[in-house]
Amino acid sequence: MIKAGIIGGSGYTGGELIRLLLNHPKAEIDFVYSTTRAGKKIAHTHQDLLGQTDLKFSDSINETVAIVFLCLGHGNSSKFLEENTFSDQTKIIDLSNDFRLQQDSVFQGKTFVYGLPELFKKEIKEANFIANPGCFATAIQLALLPLAKEGFLKNEVHINAITGSTGAGIKPSETTHFSWRNNNASWYKPFTHQHLGEIGESLSSFGNKVGKLQFLPNRGNFPRGILATAYTKFDGRLEDAQNLFQDYYQEALFTNISEEPIHLKQVVNTNNCHIHLHKHEDVLLITSVIDNLLKGASGQAIENMNLMFGLEEGLGLQLKAGVF
């Protein structure tokens, strides 16, 4: 069994990781570290785990675990690793944005591989340290990677994506408060969202020209999921684009191309990404949907763990969406 530790287990991504690891046939939780909840039962914080575990949050870490998941706020993972050490055999998956960009990927002699299996599966299998992608970044990259690979992103790309309130983390804020978010919608960080950096690096990794990405993120009045739409000029036929996407994702376990228009309920509570293509005159519209806490965070982290340890990629991720 793979002994796993979780740093920062009281938030949304930590809670999802705990649930997935409790049900993983080849892994078990060694400790869940928390500075604010040490000694308290995990099920008191993550109430969906009532009856599934008697584990308590810990105020100490086990330096020799096989893998550590860092579920800390942005900027805190590097700080934690500066203050704490693990064995040379311990693998690390970081869910923050501390190590995602190439300029930040080497830290304390550790080289963090960008953990998007649909792009870097070979590198992930050989890696000891993973920078887990962002949620918006995952949805948008999966919508655009096949076009980037074939050099079809030379023109400007317009992206509009809406995310659930859990994307802002568990700490309440003015824009996550129920009375504000309910029956409401708004945009934020227009054209400057922090995920644009990692998206741009991935799309450029094929060596082809990539046009300017115009990204408008939106807040939705629902808790989970991301629906992203992207459109750009495309001179080929719809069938050409569909074949291109089918070819690119033919071996992708969790990314599926739909012939019918897609919606969030198809993927919420799963590690899946669904993609749909639509052509209007000379414009190709790509729609992608994911669960921001699973394929956009903790589920993808487990997918990466499986690849790092030579396990089946989908082990422990056979999850069902609730469409009604």
Sine and cosine of phi, psi and omega as CSV:
sin_phi,cos_phi,sin_psi,cos_psi,sin_omega,cos_omega
0.00,0.00,0.64,-0.77,0.04,-1.00
-0.99,0.16,0.88,-0.48,0.03,-1.00
-0.99,0.15,0.85,-0.52,-0.09,-1.00
-0.87,-0.49,0.62,-0.79,0.12,-0.99
-0.88,-0.48,0.55,-0.83,0.02,-1.00
-0.84,-0.54,0.79,-0.61,0.05,-1.00
-0.97,-0.26,0.88,-0.47,-0.06,-1.00
0.99,0.12,0.87,0.49,-0.14,-0.99
-1.00,-0.06,0.13,0.99,-0.08,-1.00
-1.00,-0.07,-0.15,0.99,-0.01,-1.00
-1.00,0.01,-0.13,-0.99,-0.05,-1.00
-0.91,0.41,-0.74,0.67,-0.03,-1.00
-0.92,0.39,-0.61,0.79,0.06,-1.00
-0.89,0.46,-0.68,0.74,0.02,-1.00
-0.89,0.46,-0.65,0.76,0.04,-1.00
-0.92,0.40,-0.62,0.78,0.05,-1.00
-0.89,0.46,-0.69,0.73,0.02,-1.00
-0.86,0.51,-0.74,0.68,-0.01,-1.00
-0.86,0.50,-0.70,0.72,-0.02,-1.00
-0.92,0.39,-0.67,0.74,-0.02,-1.00
-0.94,0.35,-0.56,0.83,0.04,-1.00
-0.88,0.48,-0.47,0.88,-0.04,-1.00
-0.96,-0.29,0.16,0.99,-0.01,-1.00
-1.00,0.08,0.78,-0.63,-0.08,-1.00
-0.95,0.31,-0.26,0.96,-0.07,-1.00
-0.86,-0.50,0.15,0.99,-0.03,-1.00
-0.68,-0.73,0.43,-0.90,0.09,-1.00
-0.58,-0.82,0.49,-0.87,-0.06,-1.00
-0.99,0.14,0.82,-0.57,0.06,-1.00
-1.00,0.02,-0.67,0.74,0.04,-1.00
-0.36,-0.93,0.43,-0.90,0.14,-0.99
-0.81,-0.58,0.95,-0.31,-0.13,-0.99
-1.00,0.04,0.73,-0.68,0.06,-1.00
-0.52,-0.85,0.74,-0.67,0.02,-1.00
-0.99,0.14,-0.29,0.96,-0.08,-1.00
-0.95,-0.30,-0.29,0.96,-0.09,-1.00
-0.81,-0.58,0.29,0.96,-0.04,-1.00
-0.80,0.59,0.74,-0.68,0.02,-1.00
1.00,0.02,-0.22,0.98,-0.02,-1.00
-1.00,-0.03,0.51,-0.86,0.00,-1.00
-0.92,0.39,0.70,-0.71,0.00,-1.00
-0.88,0.48,-0.60,0.80,-0.04,-1.00
-0.93,0.38,-0.28,0.96,0.09,-1.00
-0.96,0.29,-0.49,0.87,0.04,-1.00
-1.00,0.02,-0.75,0.66,0.02,-1.00
-0.98,-0.21,1.00,0.02,-0.20,-0.98
-0.94,0.33,-0.25,0.97,0.09,-1.00
-0.94,0.33,-0.20,0.98,-0.02,-1.00
-0.99,-0.12,0.12,0.99,0.05,-1.00
-0.85,0.53,0.81,-0.59,-0.01,-1.00
1.00,0.05,-0.11,0.99,-0.01,-1.00
-0.97,-0.24,-0.35,0.94,0.00,-1.00
-0.40,-0.92,0.54,-0.84,0.12,-0.99
-0.96,-0.29,0.17,0.99,-0.01,-1.00
-0.86,0.50,0.52,-0.85,0.08,-1.00
-0.87,-0.49,0.44,-0.90,0.11,-0.99
-0.91,0.42,0.56,-0.83,-0.05,-1.00
-0.92,-0.39,0.48,-0.88,0.10,-0.99
-0.98,-0.21,0.19,0.98,0.02,-1.00
-0.67,-0.74,0.30,-0.95,-0.01,-1.00
-0.89,-0.46,0.39,-0.92,0.12,-0.99
-0.98,-0.22,0.93,-0.36,-0.11,-0.99
-0.94,0.33,-0.18,0.98,-0.11,-0.99
-0.95,-0.33,0.18,0.98,0.01,-1.00
-0.88,0.47,0.37,-0.93,-0.05,-1.00
-0.95,0.31,-0.55,0.84,-0.03,-1.00
-0.50,-0.86,0.57,-0.82,0.05,-1.00
-0.82,-0.57,0.73,-0.69,0.11,-0.99
-0.97,-0.26,0.82,-0.57,0.03,-1.00
-0.99,-0.14,0.95,-0.31,-0.01,-1.00
-0.94,-0.35,0.86,0.51,-0.09,-1.00
-0.93,-0.37,0.30,-0.95,0.05,-1.00
-0.90,0.44,0.40,-0.92,-0.02,-1.00
-0.84,0.54,0.76,-0.65,-0.03,-1.00
1.00,-0.07,-0.23,0.97,-0.07,-1.00
-1.00,-0.08,-0.33,0.94,0.00,-1.00
-0.91,0.41,-0.72,0.69,0.01,-1.00
-0.89,0.45,-0.63,0.78,0.03,-1.00
-0.89,0.45,-0.67,0.74,0.01,-1.00
-0.89,0.45,-0.68,0.73,-0.02,-1.00
-0.94,0.35,-0.42,0.91,0.09,-1.00
-0.95,0.32,-0.50,0.87,-0.09,-1.00
-0.99,-0.14,-0.22,0.97,-0.05,-1.00
-0.68,-0.73,0.54,-0.84,-0.01,-1.00
-0.84,-0.54,0.46,-0.89,0.08,-1.00
-0.81,-0.59,0.22,-0.98,-0.05,-1.00
-0.92,0.39,0.30,-0.96,0.01,-1.00
-0.91,0.41,-0.31,0.95,-0.02,-1.00
-1.00,-0.04,-0.16,0.99,-0.05,-1.00
-0.98,0.22,0.81,-0.59,0.08,-1.00
-1.00,0.03,0.46,-0.89,-0.07,-1.00
-0.76,-0.65,0.74,-0.67,0.17,-0.99
-0.86,-0.51,0.87,-0.49,-0.03,-1.00
-0.97,-0.24,0.78,-0.62,-0.03,-1.00
-0.99,-0.14,0.07,1.00,0.06,-1.00
-1.00,-0.01,-0.10,-1.00,0.04,-1.00
-0.99,-0.16,0.26,0.96,-0.11,-0.99
-0.89,0.45,-0.55,0.84,-0.15,-0.99
-0.83,-0.56,0.25,0.97,-0.10,-0.99
-0.96,0.27,-0.62,0.78,-0.04,-1.00
-0.98,0.19,0.51,-0.86,-0.04,-1.00
-0.84,0.54,-0.60,0.80,-0.02,-1.00
-0.93,0.37,-0.31,0.95,-0.01,-1.00
-0.94,-0.34,0.07,1.00,-0.20,-0.98
-0.97,0.25,-0.30,0.95,0.04,-1.00
-0.95,-0.30,0.85,-0.52,-0.06,-1.00
-0.60,-0.80,0.83,-0.56,-0.01,-1.00
0.81,0.59,0.59,0.81,-0.01,-1.00
0.98,0.18,-0.01,1.00,0.02,-1.00
-0.99,-0.10,0.75,-0.66,0.04,-1.00
-0.98,-0.21,0.90,-0.43,-0.02,-1.00
-1.00,0.00,0.83,-0.55,0.05,-1.00
-1.00,0.02,0.68,-0.74,0.02,-1.00
-0.94,0.34,0.86,-0.52,-0.23,-0.97
-1.00,-0.03,0.83,0.55,0.12,-0.99
-0.96,-0.26,0.98,-0.19,-0.12,-0.99
-0.85,0.53,-0.53,0.85,-0.01,-1.00
-0.94,0.33,-0.13,0.99,0.02,-1.00
-0.86,-0.51,-0.66,0.75,-0.14,-0.99
-0.82,-0.57,0.64,0.76,-0.08,-1.00
-0.86,0.50,-0.69,0.72,-0.01,-1.00
-0.87,0.48,-0.71,0.70,-0.01,-1.00
-0.92,0.40,-0.60,0.80,0.01,-1.00
-0.89,0.45,-0.66,0.75,-0.01,-1.00
-0.87,0.49,-0.48,0.88,-0.05,-1.00
-0.98,-0.18,0.00,1.00,-0.13,-0.99
-1.00,0.01,0.43,-0.90,0.16,-0.99
-0.95,-0.31,-0.29,0.96,-0.05,-1.00
-0.70,-0.72,0.77,-0.64,-0.09,-1.00
-0.82,-0.57,0.71,-0.70,0.20,-0.98
-0.99,-0.16,0.96,-0.26,-0.05,-1.00
-0.93,0.36,0.70,-0.71,-0.05,-1.00
-0.92,0.40,0.34,-0.94,0.11,-0.99
-0.96,0.28,0.28,-0.96,-0.08,-1.00
-0.95,0.32,-0.79,0.62,0.09,-1.00
-0.85,0.53,-0.68,0.74,-0.04,-1.00
-0.87,0.50,-0.64,0.76,0.00,-1.00
-0.89,0.45,-0.78,0.63,-0.03,-1.00
-0.87,0.49,-0.66,0.75,-0.07,-1.00
-0.97,0.25,-0.66,0.75,0.02,-1.00
-0.89,0.46,-0.69,0.72,-0.01,-1.00
-0.90,0.44,-0.46,0.89,0.06,-1.00
-0.96,0.27,-0.40,0.91,-0.17,-0.99
-0.89,-0.47,-0.28,0.96,-0.09,-1.00
-0.81,0.58,-0.72,0.70,-0.02,-1.00
-0.88,0.48,-0.59,0.81,0.03,-1.00
-0.94,0.35,-0.64,0.77,0.02,-1.00
-0.89,0.45,-0.66,0.75,-0.03,-1.00
-0.87,0.49,-0.61,0.79,-0.06,-1.00
-1.00,-0.08,0.09,1.00,0.07,-1.00
0.98,0.21,0.45,0.89,-0.03,-1.00
-0.98,-0.19,0.35,0.94,0.03,-1.00
-0.90,-0.44,0.57,0.82,-0.04,-1.00
-0.96,0.29,-0.43,0.90,-0.02,-1.00
-1.00,-0.05,0.20,-0.98,0.02,-1.00
-0.85,0.52,0.63,-0.77,0.01,-1.00
-0.90,-0.44,0.81,-0.58,0.03,-1.00
-0.98,-0.21,0.80,-0.60,-0.09,-1.00
-0.81,-0.59,0.76,-0.65,0.08,-1.00
-0.77,-0.64,0.81,-0.58,-0.05,-1.00
-0.64,-0.77,0.62,-0.79,0.00,-1.00
-0.86,-0.51,0.70,-0.72,-0.07,-1.00
-0.82,-0.57,0.44,-0.90,0.06,-1.00
-0.97,0.26,0.21,-0.98,-0.12,-0.99
-0.93,0.38,-0.40,0.92,0.01,-1.00
-0.91,0.41,-0.31,0.95,0.04,-1.00
-0.90,0.44,-0.33,0.94,0.00,-1.00
-1.00,0.00,0.03,1.00,0.01,-1.00
1.00,0.02,0.11,-0.99,-0.14,-0.99
-0.99,0.12,-0.35,0.94,-0.03,-1.00
-0.96,0.28,0.83,-0.55,-0.05,-1.00
-0.89,0.45,0.53,-0.85,0.07,-1.00
-0.57,-0.82,0.09,-1.00,-0.03,-1.00
-0.85,0.53,-0.63,0.78,-0.08,-1.00
-1.00,-0.05,0.03,1.00,0.12,-0.99
-0.93,-0.36,-0.13,0.99,0.03,-1.00
-0.87,0.50,0.69,-0.72,-0.10,-1.00
-0.83,0.56,-0.70,0.71,-0.07,-1.00
-0.91,0.41,-0.37,0.93,0.07,-1.00
-1.00,0.02,-0.69,0.72,-0.13,-0.99
-0.97,0.24,-0.58,0.81,-0.07,-1.00
-0.91,0.41,0.68,-0.73,-0.02,-1.00
0.82,0.57,0.61,0.79,-0.08,-1.00
-0.60,-0.80,0.31,-0.95,0.11,-0.99
-0.41,-0.91,0.55,-0.84,-0.02,-1.00
-0.31,-0.95,0.38,-0.93,0.12,-0.99
-0.98,-0.17,0.25,-0.97,0.05,-1.00
-0.42,-0.91,0.39,-0.92,-0.01,-1.00
0.71,0.71,0.77,0.63,-0.07,-1.00
-0.89,0.46,0.82,-0.58,0.09,-1.00
0.92,0.39,0.11,0.99,-0.06,-1.00
-0.75,-0.66,0.21,0.98,-0.10,-1.00
-0.85,0.52,0.60,-0.80,-0.10,-0.99
-0.90,0.44,-0.36,0.93,0.00,-1.00
-0.97,0.26,-0.21,0.98,-0.01,-1.00
-0.87,0.49,-0.54,0.84,-0.01,-1.00
-0.88,0.48,-0.77,0.63,-0.03,-1.00
-0.94,0.34,-0.56,0.83,0.06,-1.00
-0.88,0.48,-0.74,0.68,-0.02,-1.00
-0.88,0.48,-0.66,0.75,0.00,-1.00
-0.90,0.43,-0.65,0.76,-0.02,-1.00
-0.93,0.37,-0.72,0.70,-0.02,-1.00
-0.91,0.42,-0.48,0.88,0.00,-1.00
-1.00,0.09,-0.13,0.99,-0.11,-0.99
-0.92,0.39,-0.28,0.96,0.01,-1.00
-0.99,0.11,-0.17,0.99,0.02,-1.00
1.00,0.04,0.10,0.99,0.01,-1.00
-0.99,-0.14,0.40,-0.92,0.02,-1.00
-0.91,0.41,0.67,-0.74,0.05,-1.00
-0.84,-0.55,0.81,-0.58,0.01,-1.00
-0.94,0.34,0.13,-0.99,-0.03,-1.00
-0.89,0.45,0.71,-0.70,0.03,-1.00
-0.99,-0.12,0.89,-0.45,0.03,-1.00
-0.97,-0.24,0.98,-0.17,-0.16,-0.99
-0.94,-0.35,0.84,-0.54,0.07,-1.00
-0.90,-0.44,0.97,-0.26,0.05,-1.00
-0.99,0.11,0.56,-0.83,-0.02,-1.00
-0.77,-0.64,0.50,-0.87,0.11,-0.99
-1.00,-0.07,0.77,-0.64,0.06,-1.00
-0.98,-0.19,0.29,-0.96,0.00,-1.00
-0.99,-0.14,0.66,0.75,0.04,-1.00
-0.69,-0.73,0.36,-0.93,-0.11,-0.99
-0.99,0.17,-0.63,0.78,-0.16,-0.99
-0.78,-0.63,0.55,-0.84,0.15,-0.99
0.92,-0.40,0.42,-0.91,0.12,-0.99
-0.73,-0.68,0.76,-0.65,0.18,-0.98
-0.90,-0.43,0.88,-0.47,-0.04,-1.00
-0.89,-0.46,0.71,-0.70,0.13,-0.99
-0.86,-0.51,0.67,-0.74,0.03,-1.00
-0.68,-0.74,0.68,-0.73,0.05,-1.00
-0.67,-0.75,0.54,-0.84,-0.03,-1.00
-0.39,-0.92,0.26,-0.97,0.01,-1.00
-0.93,0.37,0.70,-0.71,-0.01,-1.00
-0.56,-0.83,0.88,-0.48,-0.12,-0.99
-0.99,0.11,-0.28,0.96,-0.02,-1.00
-0.98,0.19,-0.01,-1.00,0.05,-1.00
-0.99,0.14,0.32,-0.95,0.09,-1.00
-0.85,0.53,-0.66,0.75,0.00,-1.00
-0.88,0.48,-0.58,0.82,0.04,-1.00
-0.89,0.45,-0.70,0.71,0.01,-1.00
-0.91,0.42,-0.66,0.75,0.01,-1.00
-0.89,0.47,-0.68,0.74,0.03,-1.00
-0.90,0.43,-0.63,0.77,0.02,-1.00
-0.87,0.49,-0.71,0.71,0.00,-1.00
-0.94,0.35,-0.65,0.76,0.03,-1.00
-0.88,0.47,-0.66,0.75,0.01,-1.00
-0.90,0.43,-0.70,0.72,-0.05,-1.00
-0.90,0.43,-0.64,0.77,-0.11,-0.99
-0.98,-0.21,0.30,0.95,-0.07,-1.00
-0.89,0.45,-0.44,0.90,0.02,-1.00
-0.94,-0.35,0.19,0.98,0.02,-1.00
-1.00,0.08,0.88,-0.47,-0.12,-0.99
-0.93,0.38,-0.58,0.81,-0.16,-0.99
-0.94,-0.35,-0.03,1.00,0.00,-1.00
-0.95,-0.31,0.84,-0.55,-0.12,-0.99
-0.80,-0.59,0.63,-0.78,0.04,-1.00
-0.99,-0.16,0.84,-0.54,-0.05,-1.00
-0.98,-0.19,0.65,-0.76,0.09,-1.00
-0.99,0.16,-0.32,0.95,-0.01,-1.00
-0.95,-0.30,0.44,-0.90,0.09,-1.00
-0.81,0.58,0.56,-0.83,-0.14,-0.99
-0.92,-0.38,0.26,-0.97,0.01,-1.00
-0.53,-0.85,0.24,-0.97,-0.14,-0.99
-0.88,0.48,-0.64,0.77,-0.11,-0.99
-0.88,0.48,-0.31,0.95,0.03,-1.00
-0.93,0.37,-0.41,0.91,-0.13,-0.99
-0.84,-0.54,-0.26,0.97,-0.02,-1.00
-0.88,0.48,0.70,-0.72,-0.08,-1.00
0.96,0.28,0.33,0.95,0.10,-1.00
-0.75,-0.66,0.13,-0.99,0.07,-1.00
-0.99,-0.16,0.32,0.95,-0.08,-1.00
-1.00,0.02,0.43,-0.90,0.24,-0.97
-0.84,-0.55,0.81,-0.59,0.09,-1.00
-0.95,-0.31,0.62,-0.78,-0.04,-1.00
-0.78,-0.63,0.66,-0.76,0.07,-1.00
-0.74,-0.67,0.60,-0.80,-0.01,-1.00
-0.89,-0.45,0.62,-0.79,0.03,-1.00
-0.61,-0.80,0.69,-0.72,-0.01,-1.00
-0.91,-0.41,0.76,-0.65,0.09,-1.00
-0.75,-0.67,0.93,-0.38,-0.08,-1.00
0.80,0.60,-0.88,-0.48,-0.04,-1.00
-0.97,-0.22,0.32,0.95,-0.04,-1.00
-0.92,-0.40,0.75,-0.66,0.08,-1.00
-0.98,-0.21,0.81,-0.59,0.05,-1.00
-0.97,-0.26,0.83,-0.55,0.04,-1.00
-0.92,-0.40,0.80,-0.60,0.06,-1.00
-0.91,-0.41,0.71,-0.70,0.09,-1.00
-0.74,-0.67,0.54,-0.84,0.04,-1.00
-0.72,-0.69,0.67,-0.74,0.08,-1.00
-0.59,-0.81,0.24,-0.97,0.25,-0.97
-1.00,0.03,0.86,-0.51,-0.10,-1.00
-0.91,0.42,-0.43,0.90,-0.02,-1.00
-1.00,0.01,-0.27,0.96,-0.03,-1.00
-0.95,-0.32,-0.99,0.11,0.04,-1.00
-0.87,0.50,-0.45,0.89,0.02,-1.00
-1.00,0.03,0.01,1.00,-0.03,-1.00
-0.30,-0.95,-0.99,-0.10,-0.21,-0.98
-0.94,0.35,-0.61,0.79,0.04,-1.00
-0.90,0.44,-0.68,0.73,0.04,-1.00
-0.91,0.41,-0.53,0.85,0.07,-1.00
-0.90,0.43,-0.65,0.76,0.05,-1.00
-0.93,0.38,-0.64,0.76,0.08,-1.00
-0.84,0.55,-0.69,0.72,0.03,-1.00
-0.92,0.40,-0.65,0.76,0.06,-1.00
-0.85,0.53,-0.72,0.70,0.01,-1.00
-0.84,0.54,-0.70,0.71,0.00,-1.00
-0.91,0.41,-0.65,0.76,-0.02,-1.00
-0.90,0.43,-0.53,0.85,-0.05,-1.00
-0.98,-0.19,0.19,0.98,0.07,-1.00
0.95,0.32,0.40,0.92,0.03,-1.00
-1.00,-0.03,0.16,-0.99,0.12,-0.99
-0.87,0.49,0.71,-0.70,-0.12,-0.99
-0.84,0.54,-0.59,0.81,-0.08,-1.00
-1.00,-0.08,0.17,0.98,-0.06,-1.00
-0.88,0.48,0.77,-0.64,0.01,-1.00
0.97,0.23,0.12,0.99,-0.05,-1.00
-0.86,-0.51,0.40,0.92,0.05,-1.00
-0.99,0.12,0.99,0.13,-0.14,-0.99
-0.92,-0.38,0.49,-0.87,-0.06,-1.00
-0.91,-0.41,0.74,-0.67,0.10,-1.00
-0.97,0.25,0.43,-0.90,0.10,-1.00
-0.95,-0.32,0.99,-0.14,-0.12,-0.99
-1.00,-0.03,-0.04,1.00,0.06,-1.00
-0.51,-0.86,0.00,0.00,0.00,0.00
